Amino acid sequence: MSIGTKCVQGGYTPGNGEPREVPIYQSTTFKYASSADMGKLFDLEAEGYFYSRLQNPTCDIVAKKIAELEGGTAAMLTGSGQAANFYAVFNIASCGDHVVSSSSIYGGTYNLFAVTMKRMGIDFTFVSPDCTPEELEAAFRPNTKAVFGETIANPALTVLDIEKFARAAHNHGVPLIVDNTFATPVNCRPFEWGADIVTHSTTKYMDGHGSAVGGAIVDSGKFDWNAHKDKFPGLTTPDESYHGVTYTERFGLGGAFITKATAQLMRDFGSVQSPQSAFYLNLGLESLHVRMKRHCENGLAVAKFLQTCDKVAWVQYPGLEGDKYYDIAKKYMPLGTCGVVSFGVKGGREAAERFMGKLRIAAIETHVADARTCCLHPASATHRQMNDEELRAAGVTPDLVRFSCGLEDAEDLIADIKQALE
Ligand SMILES: *Cc1c(COP(=O)(O)O)cnc(C)c1O
């Protein structure tokens, strides 16, 4: 099946007389005939559902669709994108370990890594996505367990050279984890370029309507944990908290990572996505391929228009010819990038704020990547506590407006920007 057909039909094929739409299994628990039947589930010897903190049929159907979209072997839903990135890293890195990450990542992820996971004893080295192979090489340590980056970074809109990062990771016997939130599998499938694990904030384009916070983790099934047994004992040696199961032996390379993340991390941290949210997510996924095309068309039209405005100081959009990341975006995302455009309003912080206050269609929101156009002035919102100098160091200039093009008609978005600039 092609990607659009997978968006619409993936993950769920009803049997004779069964519901056409994915059913919402609004149940915390599941009934069994005997304690012995249930015991087998607890030992991971039989497949089945027993408690929705571990697994729920609605969530599994939607996870299966996302696995198909990414071309992976297994997937799980999480309660948010934050939980997805935390689980993906913590599943293989523990206290005393080290991770190499692109410095150009979502602010929430940066905080998770640099502050909260550091408190758990995991060290991160941040490298520029534009680093040379030598600089990347120098970031590794003997205790490095993973490499992390974002296909298109939120909000910096840098594009990750997936092959460069994958090559470095594999040279050191560790997997590359890619947060593919902004590109979505419609525009980029990181596994095809060497990534091993993909994560998503499904809150963004996948849901696409600003309806439900959620996340997902997908495994390519390609990383050979057994070839680096000493680095990944959690996957390759018996788990005493699960009656001595060895994940790679019992579930193979295709299932070990997601089974461990479910059996250990979801069991202990419980960041589940509700079946109701998974249902909304699935509705979003059914039109993802149609919507992404439109988001990208609107993004490009708005970026091209902004380029012609004398009140605009600069425009950044990886789909725009002449953009620093245009060539690399064309390589990894030939169909388009995303609907988010960054630009600077001449006159700096005050001018940017005044401009945004005059917009009529684009709403001021912390959100990005949904059906309705929205925008944010990071200097007065998410990065408010920083002075101009600190903002520049974080790659957020005081004049920066993050503009997330929705699904409206491009001419209306352009007219709105035009009147606000005037
Ligand atoms: C929003 C976002 C996250 C965090 O996701 P939540 O669903 O808000 O927890 C992670 N990565 C990227 C790239 C994001 O845009």
The ligand as an SDF file (V2000), in Angstrom:
LIG
                    3D

 15 15  0  0  0  0  0  0  0  0999 V2000
    5.5560   19.5430   20.6620 C   0  0  0  0  0  0  0  0  0  0  0  0
    6.7660   18.7550   20.4250 C   0  0  0  0  0  0  0  0  0  0  0  0
    7.2180   17.8170   21.3750 C   0  0  0  0  0  0  0  0  0  0  0  0
    6.5060   17.6080   22.6910 C   0  0  0  0  0  0  0  0  0  0  0  0
    5.2810   17.0220   22.4440 O   0  0  0  0  0  0  0  0  0  0  0  0
    4.0110   17.1660   23.4410 P   0  0  0  0  0  0  0  0  0  0  0  0
    2.9830   16.3520   22.7390 O   0  0  0  0  0  0  0  0  0  0  0  0
    3.6900   18.6250   23.5350 O   0  0  0  0  0  0  0  0  0  0  0  0
    4.4230   16.5920   24.7410 O   0  0  0  0  0  0  0  0  0  0  0  0
    8.3380   17.0690   21.0670 C   0  0  0  0  0  0  0  0  0  0  0  0
    9.0090   17.2350   19.9090 N   0  0  0  0  0  0  0  0  0  0  0  0
    8.6110   18.1410   18.9770 C   0  0  0  0  0  0  0  0  0  0  0  0
    9.3940   18.2880   17.7210 C   0  0  0  0  0  0  0  0  0  0  0  0
    7.4790   18.9320   19.2070 C   0  0  0  0  0  0  0  0  0  0  0  0
    7.0990   19.8150   18.2820 O   0  0  0  0  0  0  0  0  0  0  0  0
  1  2  1  0
  2  3  1  0
  2 14  2  0
  3  4  1  0
  3 10  2  0
  4  5  1  0
  5  6  1  0
  6  7  2  0
  6  8  1  0
  6  9  1  0
 10 11  1  0
 11 12  2  0
 12 13  1  0
 12 14  1  0
 14 15  1  0
M  END
$$$$
